[in-house]
């Protein structure tokens, strides 16, 4: 099983950076309500920050958002993204971190739905409802056991790249998205090790 305590937080923070007010980012529609124009800090949008405050017991103030205390950042990552894809139940640390990152970048529902569509492409029958329930997790773990952790990771990496190519902001942000994925892939392959299973990994896009 995967473990949130083993997540490569240094890699996430390396790519997320600090405060952002990029007007081309969809998050710019929901800026901090202090007139500064900032909408994202360390990968957390103001909208997400404000929405989780009551549940995670912190104050959704512009000051807290701009300072982004480490304990708040970790709470949001764990509860908002890691837990949203039931990452603790995935039988692969690399794939668990990959799915949590997909939820981070695109939202938990699109991440789960794309995983389900990938499972469908593998001949598995399930309803692509965008929910990471026990059936989806069970099929994912079964496929990891059957095909091998590395092969399933490579498949999902390719699937996500193709998904990102279809998004409207890809022309603006796509190069950066793929560079980040390349960096994560290098890390993931390092902790997975050699290919195992019955299939041959596909060619990685990008």
N, C-alpha and C positions, 0 to 999 in steps of 0.2 A: 504493500500500500504506500501511496505517496504521503509526504509529511510537509506541512506548511513551514515548519521550522528549517527545512533544508532548501527553501526557495532561494534562488540566486537574486537577492534583492539588489545587489550591487549592479548587476546588468540592467535591471529595470530602471534604476535611478540614473544610470549612465545615459540612457536614451531619453528619459523623460525630461531631464533638466529641471529648471526652476519655473518662475512665473512666466506666463505667456499671455499676450493679447493679440495674437495673429488674427486679423479680421477675416481671413479665408477659412479659418477653422470653424466647423459647424457649432462648436461650443461658444463661439463669440455671440451667439444669440442670447446667451444667459450669463452676462458678466456679473462680477461682484457689485453689489448695490452701493458702491461708494464713489462712483464716477471715475474710477481709475482705468476702467476698460479691461482689466485682467479677468480672464475666464478659466484659466487652468494653472495649477501649480503641482509640480512633480507628478504629472499625469492625471491628477484628480481635477475634474471640472467643478466649477462652483455649484452647478446644478446637483451633481452627485454629493458633494460636500454638504450642502444644505439639506438634501433629502435624507441623509443618514444620521444627522446630528442627534435627533431625539432617540432613535433606536440604540445608538452607540454611546450615548451619554457624553456629548461634548457641545460646546456653544458654537453655533454656525455664525460666527462673527467674521467680518473682513480681516480683522487682526489675526485670528486663528488660521484663517485660510492662507494668508500671505506668509505667516511664519511656519505653517504646516508642521506642528510638533510630530516627532517620529512615532509616538504612541497612537496618535490619531491616524496618521498615514497607514500604519500597520493594521489598525482596526478596519479601516475602509477596504484595504486590499483583501484581508482575510474574510470579512463578512460579506463584502459586496461582490467579490470576484472569485476568490478561491472556493468559498462555500457555495456560491451560486452554481458552479458546475460540479459540485460534489467531488472536488478534487481529492479529498482524503480517501475516497473509495476506488480511485483509479489505480490499477496495478502497474504503474509506471510513473516514476518521479518526473521524467522528461515530458511525457504526454500530459500529465496533470498540470505542470507549469505552463505548457503550451496552451492548454484549454483555458486556464485562468487568464493568460495573457490575451487570448482571443476575446474572452469576455470583457477584459479591460479595454481593449481597443474598439470593439464593435457592439458590446452589450451582451449580457448573459443569454438572452433569447436567440439572437442571430448565431452566437457561437454554438449553442446546443443544437439549433436547427440544422446548421451546416454539418455538424458531426453526424446527426441522424441521416441527413441526405447522403453523406459518405457511407454510412452503414448500409443504407438501401442499395448503393452502388455495388456493394460487396455481396449482394444476394440475401441480405437480412431483411425480414419483413417486420416493420414497425411503423407507427404513426409519427411523422415529423412535426411534433407539436411545439418544439422549442423548449421542452422541459427536460431537465436532467434527472429523470426518475430512475428507479431501480432496474427497469427493463433496459433503458438505454445504457446505463452503466454496465449491466450484465453482458450485453452484447459487445460493448467495447472491450471489456476485459477478456471475453471469450475470443475475440478477434486477435487481441494482443497475444494470447496463449497460442492460437492457431498459426498466425502468420509471423509472429515475432515482434518484439517491441520496436526495433529499428525500422522495420518495414511499415508498420502502422504509423509511426511518427513521420516517415518520409511521405507517405500517402496524404496525411493530414496537412503537412507543410505545403505540399503541392496544391491541395484543395483550397487552403486558405489564401494562397497567392492568387489563384484563379478567381476566388471570391472578391479579393481586394481590387483586382483589375476592373471589375464591373462597377465599382463605386465611383460616383461623380468626382469626388476630390482626388482620385488617383493621379490625374495629370499634375496636380500640385504637390501632393505628398507621397506619391507612390515610390519614388526613389528612396526616400528616407524610410518608409515602411519596410521595403525589401532589405535595405542595409541592416535594419534592426533584426529582421527575421534571419538574415544570414549570420549575424552575430549569435543569435539564440541557437540557431541550428548547430553551429560549431560547438557551443557549450553542451547542447543536448546529445549530440553524437559522442562527445567525450564521456558523458556519464552512462550512456547506453552501452557502448562497446560494439563488438562485432555484430554483423547481421546474423539473425537466426530465424528459424521458421521455414515454411515450405516454398514461399514465393520469392521473387526477385524484386528489389526495390525499384520503383519507377524513377525516371529522370526528374530532378528537382527543377522547377521553373524559376527563372530569374537569376 
